[in-house]
Amino acid sequence: MSTQNQRIPSLELGRIIAILAVITIHCQLFVTYPLYNDTAWFGNFINQLCRFAVPYFFLLTGYVLQPKLSLNPIPTAFTYIKPLTIVWLVWSVIYLAAPFNLMTVATDGYLAERQMYWDFLAQTPFNSILEGGLVHLWYLPALIISIAIIALAIRLKLSRLLLPLGLVLFIYGVLAGSYFDATDIASPFYTRNGPFFSLLMIMLGFEIRRSELRIGSNLAILLTVLGLVIHFFEAFYLLSFDVDFRVHDYLFGTPIWALGFFFWLLANPNLGSHKWVQPLANLTLGVYVSHLLFVIYLINFAGFFELGTWQKDLLVWLGSSILSFTFTYLVMKTPLRKLLFR
């Protein structure tokens, strides 16, 4: 979610689309409406259709940082990693301290509510370390670890090994992640975390920039459709192993689909040539780290007032989108921006 890119309007528009997709995933939009065999296929499809978002952010990071990383890898990585680490630590503390279930707080007290969550995190210590105070923060350590690996490899003149390494980690990550019930390949922690997915996607963006690779719009659309078909075929296939359709952060088809979307934006650079695009795009990191807090409290609000499912879903999605953008915009006007949002 870097703001250091070349300000290609279409890529900036892509950031806005991607962050709205992330919010949609975390709001679990329409996942309580069974359409067939008591399964919420509408919500399931929406959930998986949004899975291009984080891969897009990784691709964009590699694309943006390539020139500086290639010329001056260690200082560039340090300059990039240090503020992200602070943001991750600060928001981890916020999410560790903020109560999620306000009804439990009212009935049993703050410490009782928090103790349940802290105990939950303690059950999976490796995952908790690689995620932070709340699950969605996994993006930041994954980004930090991969940028550090790339910088070190470039410094040691081993950059030619980065794509093969990223591909090997990705294949292992898929087989030990979404495919675990089919493969029984073990992992000490959930392979969405760490460099298993992020390194490959960042390096693909890096190589696209380094080689100045472009493809036409039609080919990019075909690539996107191909990746989508593969991704959804895999998700349906894994149903035969009782793997929930919605749990897949990435499958073998996901990088293909994300690449197609990225190439399509590159082939249409003026798509985001509107005055509102850049200001909103600049808020994406802040929206990412803060939006789940609004999701949580709006779900509490909806439960307290016993809103119907449609009303609840629309309230949580629209409310968290508007509030997180507004909150980030206002904080960016204060000295807190460097602490909370880099």
C-alpha positions in Angstrom: 0.0 0.0 0.0 2.9 2.2 -0.7 2.5 5.9 -1.5 5.9 6.1 -3.2 4.8 4.9 -6.6 5.0 6.7 -9.8 1.5 8.1 -9.5 0.3 6.1 -12.5 -3.5 7.0 -12.2 -4.7 3.5 -12.9 -2.5 1.9 -10.2 -3.8 4.5 -7.7 -7.3 3.6 -8.6 -6.4 0.0 -8.2 -5.4 0.7 -4.6 -8.9 2.1 -3.8 -10.6 -0.9 -5.5 -8.3 -3.3 -3.5 -8.9 -1.7 -0.1 -12.7 -1.8 -0.6 -12.3 -5.5 -1.5 -10.4 -6.0 1.8 -13.1 -4.3 3.7 -15.7 -6.5 1.9 -13.8 -9.7 2.9 -13.7 -8.7 6.6 -17.3 -7.6 6.7 -18.3 -11.1 5.6 -20.8 -9.5 3.3 -23.9 -11.5 2.6 -22.5 -14.8 4.0 -25.7 -15.5 5.9 -28.0 -15.8 2.9 -28.3 -19.5 1.8 -29.0 -19.8 -1.9 -28.6 -23.5 -2.5 -28.4 -26.5 -0.1 -28.3 -24.0 2.8 -25.0 -22.6 1.5 -24.4 -18.9 1.3 -23.1 -19.0 -2.3 -23.7 -15.3 -3.0 -21.5 -14.3 0.0 -19.0 -17.0 -0.8 -18.5 -15.8 -4.3 -18.2 -12.2 -3.2 -15.6 -13.2 -0.6 -13.4 -15.1 -3.1 -13.9 -12.5 -5.8 -12.1 -10.0 -3.5 -9.0 -12.2 -3.0 -7.1 -10.2 -5.6 -6.7 -7.3 -3.2 -3.7 -8.2 -1.0 -1.8 -9.8 -4.0 -2.3 -6.5 -5.8 -0.8 -4.6 -2.9 2.2 -6.9 -2.9 2.7 -6.5 -6.7 2.4 -2.7 -6.4 5.0 -2.7 -3.6 7.5 -4.6 -5.7 6.8 -2.4 -8.7 7.2 0.8 -6.8 10.4 -0.2 -4.8 12.3 -1.9 -7.6 14.5 1.1 -8.7 15.6 2.0 -5.2 16.0 -1.5 -4.0 18.1 -2.4 -7.0 20.4 0.6 -6.5 20.6 0.8 -2.7 19.0 -2.3 -1.2 19.8 -2.2 2.5 19.1 1.6 3.2 16.0 1.4 1.0 14.7 -1.6 2.9 15.5 0.0 6.3 13.7 3.2 5.3 10.7 1.3 4.2 10.6 -1.3 7.0 11.1 0.9 10.0 7.9 3.0 9.8 5.8 -0.1 8.9 7.2 -1.9 12.0 6.1 1.0 14.2 2.6 1.0 12.6 2.3 -2.7 13.1 3.4 -2.5 16.8 1.1 0.4 17.5 -2.0 -1.1 16.0 -1.2 -4.5 17.6 -1.3 -2.8 21.0 -4.6 -1.0 20.0 -6.2 -4.3 19.0 -4.9 -6.1 22.0 -6.3 -3.5 24.3 -9.6 -2.7 22.6 -12.5 -4.9 23.7 -14.4 -6.6 20.8 -17.5 -7.9 22.5 -19.1 -5.0 24.3 -21.9 -7.2 25.7 -19.3 -9.4 27.5 -17.7 -6.2 28.8 -21.0 -5.1 30.2 -21.8 -8.4 31.9 -18.4 -9.8 32.8 -16.1 -6.8 32.7 -13.2 -5.6 30.5 -10.5 -8.0 31.8 -12.7 -11.0 31.3 -13.5 -10.1 27.7 -9.9 -9.4 26.9 -8.6 -12.5 28.7 -10.6 -14.7 26.4 -9.0 -13.1 23.4 -5.5 -13.1 24.8 -5.9 -16.8 25.7 -7.1 -17.4 22.1 -3.9 -15.8 20.7 -1.7 -17.8 23.1 -3.1 -21.1 21.6 -1.2 -20.4 18.3 1.9 -18.4 19.3 3.7 -18.6 16.0 0.7 -17.2 14.1 0.1 -14.6 16.7 3.7 -13.3 16.4 3.4 -13.2 12.6 0.0 -11.4 12.7 0.1 -9.1 15.7 -2.9 -7.8 17.7 -5.5 -8.8 15.1 -5.5 -11.3 12.2 -5.6 -8.7 9.4 -2.3 -7.2 10.5 -0.5 -10.3 9.0 0.0 -8.2 5.9 2.6 -5.9 7.5 5.0 -8.6 8.8 4.7 -10.5 5.5 5.6 -7.4 3.7 8.4 -6.5 6.0 10.0 -10.0 6.0 9.9 -10.2 2.2 11.4 -6.8 1.6 14.2 -7.7 4.0 14.8 -11.0 2.1 14.9 -9.2 -1.2 17.2 -6.4 0.0 19.6 -8.9 1.6 19.7 -11.1 -1.6 20.4 -8.1 -3.8 23.1 -7.0 -1.4 24.7 -10.4 -1.6 24.3 -10.5 -5.4 21.9 -13.4 -5.2 18.9 -11.7 -6.7 18.6 -14.3 -9.4 17.5 -16.8 -6.7 14.6 -14.6 -5.5 11.9 -15.6 -8.0 12.7 -19.4 -7.7 12.7 -19.0 -3.9 9.4 -17.2 -4.0 7.9 -19.8 -6.3 9.0 -22.7 -4.0 7.7 -20.9 -0.9 4.4 -20.2 -2.7 3.9 -23.8 -3.8 4.7 -25.0 -0.3 2.4 -22.4 1.1 -0.6 -23.5 -1.0 0.0 -27.2 -0.3 0.4 -26.7 3.4 -2.3 -24.1 3.5 -5.6 -24.4 1.6 -4.6 -27.9 0.4 -3.6 -29.3 3.8 -6.6 -31.6 4.1 -5.7 -33.0 0.7 -1.9 -33.2 1.1 -1.3 -33.5 4.9 1.8 -31.3 4.4 2.4 -29.7 7.7 3.5 -26.2 8.6 4.4 -24.7 12.0 2.1 -21.7 11.3 -0.5 -20.6 8.8 1.2 -20.2 5.5 -0.6 -17.0 4.6 1.7 -15.4 7.2 5.4 -14.8 6.6 6.9 -14.8 3.1 5.1 -17.8 1.6 2.9 -15.7 -0.6 4.3 -12.2 -0.3 7.8 -12.9 -1.6 6.6 -14.2 -4.9 4.1 -11.4 -5.5 6.5 -8.7 -4.6 9.1 -10.2 -6.8 6.7 -10.4 -9.7 6.0 -6.7 -9.4 9.7 -6.0 -9.0 10.5 -7.9 -12.3 7.7 -6.2 -14.2 9.2 -2.9 -13.4 12.8 -4.0 -13.9 12.1 -5.5 -17.4 9.5 -2.8 -18.3 7.1 -5.7 -19.1 3.7 -4.8 -20.6 0.9 -6.7 -22.2 -2.2 -5.4 -24.0 -5.6 -5.0 -22.4 -7.2 -8.0 -24.1 -4.4 -10.3 -23.1 -4.5 -8.9 -19.5 -8.3 -9.6 -19.4 -7.7 -13.2 -20.6 -5.0 -13.7 -18.0 -7.4 -12.4 -15.3 -10.2 -14.7 -16.4 -7.8 -17.6 -16.6 -6.7 -17.0 -13.0 -10.2 -16.6 -11.8 -11.3 -19.8 -13.4 -8.4 -21.7 -11.9 -8.9 -20.1 -8.5 -12.6 -21.0 -8.4 -12.1 -24.5 -9.8 -9.6 -25.1 -6.9 -12.1 -23.7 -4.3 -14.8 -26.1 -5.6 -12.4 -29.0 -5.8 -11.4 -28.5 -2.2 -15.0 -28.7 -1.1 -14.6 -32.5 -1.6 -12.1 -32.4 1.3 -14.5 -30.4 3.5 -12.5 -27.2 3.1 -14.7 -24.1 3.6 -15.1 -22.2 0.3 -14.4 -18.9 2.0 -11.1 -19.7 3.7 -8.8 -19.4 0.8 -6.5 -16.4 1.0 -4.6 -17.7 -2.1 -4.6 -20.7 -4.3 -2.5 -21.6 -7.4 -4.7 -19.5 -9.6 -4.6 -16.4 -7.4 -1.2 -14.9 -8.7 -2.4 -15.3 -12.3 -5.6 -13.5 -11.6 -3.8 -10.7 -9.7 -1.2 -10.3 -12.4 -3.9 -10.0 -15.0 -5.6 -7.2 -13.1 -2.2 -5.5 -12.5 -1.3 -5.7 -16.2 -4.7 -4.4 -17.2 -4.2 -1.3 -15.1 -0.8 -0.8 -16.6 -2.2 -1.1 -20.1 -4.8 1.6 -19.2 -2.8 4.2 -17.2 -5.3 7.0 -17.4 -8.2 5.1 -15.8 -7.7 6.9 -12.5 -7.3 10.4 -13.9 -9.8 12.0 -11.6 -9.2 14.5 -8.8 -10.6 12.3 -6.1 -8.5 9.2 -6.9 -5.1 10.3 -5.5 -6.4 11.7 -2.2 -8.3 8.5 -1.5 -5.5 6.3 -2.6 -3.2 8.0 -0.1 -5.4 6.8 2.7 -5.2 3.1 1.9 -2.7 2.0 4.5 -4.5 3.8 7.3 -7.8 2.4 6.1 -6.3 -1.1 6.1 -5.0 -1.1 9.6 -8.0 0.7 11.2 -11.1 -0.6 9.3 -11.5 -3.8 11.3 -12.0 -1.8 14.5 -15.0 -0.1 12.9 -16.3 -3.4 11.6 -16.2 -4.9 15.1 -18.0 -2.1 16.7 -20.6 -1.8 14.0 -21.4 -5.5 14.4 -21.8 -4.8 18.1 -24.2 -1.9 17.3 -26.2 -4.0 14.9 -26.6 -6.8 17.4 -27.6 -4.4 20.2 -30.4 -2.9 18.0 -31.3 -6.4 16.6 -31.0 -5.3 13.0 -32.1 -7.7 10.2 -29.4 -9.4 8.2 -29.6 -7.1 5.2 -29.6 -4.0 7.3 -26.7 -5.4 9.4 -24.6 -6.2 6.3 -25.1 -2.9 4.6 -24.6 -1.0 7.8 -21.3 -2.8 8.6 -19.9 -2.6 5.0 -21.0 1.1 4.3 -20.3 2.2 7.8 -16.8 0.7 8.1 -15.9 2.0 4.7 -17.0 5.5 5.4 -15.7 5.7 9.0 -12.3 4.2 8.2 -11.7 6.6 5.3 -12.9 9.5 7.4 -10.9 8.5 10.4 -7.7 8.1 8.4 -8.3 11.4 6.6 -8.7 13.3 9.9 -5.7 11.6 11.6 -3.6 12.4 8.6 -4.1 16.1 9.4 -2.5 15.6 12.9 0.9 14.7 14.2 -0.4 11.2 15.0 -0.2 10.3 11.3 3.5 9.3 11.7 2.7 7.0 14.6 -0.5 5.4 13.3 -0.1 5.5 9.5 3.6 6.0 8.7 
